[in-house]
Amino acid sequence: MKVQKLIPTSGIRKITQRIKSIRSCPSDCTVLNKSSRVMRAKNKSDCIQYAKIFMNSSSANPNIRIPIIEKLGAFILGINTPVKNLRIVKDGNNKIVGGYMSTMRTPEEFFISSLAVTNPGRSSKVLTKIYKDMVSAIRSNNSKTVSCLVSQDASYLVNLYKKLGFRIDDIADPLEFNIEHNKVLYHMTMNADDFCKIL
C-alpha cells in the first residue's frame, strides 16, 4: 500500500520545530490514503474506539496496563461521548487513528474539549488534518476565540500551547467541565484568527 505523501509547507516545518523544542518526536509512521479525512463519528462504536485512544494518550503511566479496566473505562467514556461533537480520522484500513471533540462554549468561543491520536509524537499527518478541520469549523462558526483545558501536570503541553499563542485565563471549575475535583486544569484561550494562522 502506498503512503499518501503530504508536501511539507514552511508552516508545518515551523510547528514541527516548536514541538521538537519541547519534546523530541519520532518520525511520522501513520499510513493514510487519499480518502482519509476528518469526519463526524457515526455511532457509539466510534465513540468507544476514540475513548480508548484518548485514555491511552492521556494515561499517567502507560507502562502499567490493566486491560479489563481500560476496556471498561473506554466503554463508559465512549457511551457518554456525544456522537455529534466527535470528529474522527480513519487510516487506510478504516481504523480510527485520532480525532477531537469540540463545542461552542459560548456563541463566540470554540472549545476543544478533547484531542487524541494513536502513537502521540508519530502522528503529524493526523494532527495536520485535525487542525485544518478545526480551522474550517472555527471560520464557519465565526468564532472569536479558541479554548481548551490543559492539565497542570502536563507542563510540556502547557509550554507548547503557550508557544503556539495560548494564554492561561483561569483554572477550570470542576463542576462546569465535569472533571475530577482533585484535578487542576488550566483554561487556555487564544484569538481565533491567530489560531487559524498557526500552520
C-alpha positions in Angstrom: 0.0 0.0 0.0 1.4 3.4 -0.9 1.5 6.1 1.7 -0.1 9.4 0.6 2.6 12.0 0.8 1.9 15.4 2.2 4.1 18.2 0.9 5.7 19.9 3.9 5.0 23.6 3.9 7.0 26.2 5.8 4.2 26.4 8.4 4.2 22.6 9.0 8.0 22.7 9.4 7.6 25.6 11.8 5.2 23.8 14.1 7.3 20.6 13.9 10.3 22.6 15.2 8.2 24.1 18.0 7.1 20.6 19.1 10.7 19.3 19.0 11.8 22.2 21.2 9.5 20.8 23.9 9.8 17.1 23.4 11.6 15.1 20.7 9.2 13.5 18.3 9.9 10.3 16.3 9.2 10.4 12.5 5.6 10.1 11.3 4.6 6.5 10.7 0.8 6.9 10.2 -0.4 5.4 7.0 -3.2 7.4 5.3 -4.7 7.2 1.9 -6.4 9.6 -0.4 -9.8 9.1 1.2 -8.5 9.7 4.7 -10.3 12.7 6.1 -11.8 14.1 9.3 -15.4 13.1 9.6 -18.2 13.1 12.1 -18.4 10.0 14.2 -21.3 7.7 13.1 -22.2 5.8 16.2 -21.3 4.9 19.7 -18.8 2.3 18.5 -16.8 5.2 17.0 -17.0 7.0 20.3 -15.8 4.0 22.3 -12.8 3.5 19.9 -11.9 7.2 20.3 -12.3 7.0 24.0 -9.7 4.1 24.1 -7.3 6.2 22.1 -7.9 9.2 24.4 -7.4 7.1 27.5 -4.1 5.6 26.2 -2.7 9.0 25.1 -3.6 10.7 28.4 -2.5 7.8 30.7 -0.3 8.9 33.6 1.7 5.7 33.4 1.4 3.9 30.1 3.7 1.1 31.4 1.1 -0.1 33.8 -1.8 -1.6 31.9 -4.9 -3.3 33.2 -6.8 -4.4 30.1 -10.2 -5.1 31.7 -10.1 -1.7 33.5 -9.1 0.0 30.2 -11.9 -1.6 28.3 -14.5 -0.8 30.9 -13.2 2.8 31.2 -13.3 3.3 27.4 -16.8 1.8 27.2 -18.1 4.2 29.9 -16.4 7.2 28.4 -17.5 6.3 24.9 -21.1 5.8 25.9 -21.1 9.3 27.5 -19.5 10.9 24.4 -22.0 12.8 22.2 -21.7 11.5 18.7 -22.5 14.9 17.2 -19.5 16.5 18.9 -16.9 13.9 17.9 -14.8 14.2 14.7 -12.5 11.3 13.8 -9.8 10.4 11.3 -9.5 6.9 9.9 -6.5 5.3 8.2 -6.2 3.2 5.1 -7.5 0.2 7.0 -10.6 2.1 8.1 -9.3 2.2 11.7 -9.7 5.3 13.9 -6.2 6.9 14.4 -7.3 10.1 16.0 -9.9 12.7 16.5 -11.2 15.6 18.6 -14.3 16.8 20.4 -15.5 20.4 20.3 -18.4 22.6 21.3 -19.3 26.2 21.1 -18.9 27.0 24.8 -20.3 30.5 24.2 -21.6 31.9 20.8 -18.1 33.2 20.1 -15.8 30.6 21.8 -14.8 27.4 20.0 -13.9 25.0 22.8 -11.7 21.9 22.1 -12.9 19.6 24.9 -10.5 16.7 23.9 -8.0 15.7 21.2 -6.2 12.4 20.9 -4.2 10.4 18.3 -2.6 7.0 18.3 1.1 7.0 19.0 1.5 10.6 20.1 4.6 12.1 18.5 4.2 9.9 15.4 1.0 11.3 14.0 1.8 14.7 12.5 -0.3 13.8 9.4 -3.3 13.1 11.5 -2.7 16.2 13.6 -2.5 18.3 10.4 -5.8 17.0 9.2 -7.4 17.6 12.6 -6.0 21.2 12.7 -7.4 22.0 9.2 -10.8 20.6 10.2 -10.8 22.8 13.3 -9.9 25.9 11.3 -12.8 25.2 8.9 -15.2 24.8 11.9 -13.9 28.0 13.5 -14.4 30.0 10.4 -17.9 28.6 9.7 -18.9 29.5 13.2 -17.3 33.0 13.1 -15.6 32.2 16.4 -13.6 34.9 18.1 -11.6 32.7 20.5 -10.4 29.1 20.7 -10.0 27.5 24.1 -9.0 24.2 25.7 -8.2 22.6 29.0 -4.7 21.5 29.8 -3.6 19.6 32.9 -1.3 21.4 35.2 0.7 18.2 35.5 1.5 18.2 31.7 4.0 21.1 31.9 5.4 20.2 28.4 1.9 20.7 26.9 1.3 23.9 28.8 4.6 25.2 27.5 3.8 24.0 23.9 0.4 25.8 23.9 2.0 28.9 25.2 4.5 28.9 22.4 1.6 28.4 19.9 -0.1 31.5 21.3 -2.5 30.3 24.0 -2.6 32.0 27.4 -3.9 30.8 30.7 -7.1 32.5 31.5 -8.1 30.7 34.7 -8.3 27.3 36.5 -11.3 25.3 35.3 -14.3 24.9 37.6 -14.7 21.1 38.1 -18.5 21.4 38.1 -18.6 23.2 34.8 -16.4 20.8 32.9 -17.4 17.6 34.8 -13.9 16.7 35.8 -12.3 15.2 39.0 -12.3 17.6 41.9 -8.6 17.0 42.7 -7.5 17.6 39.1 -6.1 21.0 38.3 -6.8 22.1 34.7 -5.9 25.4 33.1 -8.4 27.0 30.9 -6.3 28.3 28.0 -7.5 30.6 25.2 -6.2 32.1 22.0 -7.5 34.6 19.4 -9.3 32.6 16.7 -7.6 34.5 13.8 -4.2 33.7 15.3 -5.1 30.1 15.8 -6.0 29.8 12.1 -2.6 31.1 11.1 -0.5 28.5 13.1 0.2 26.4 10.0 
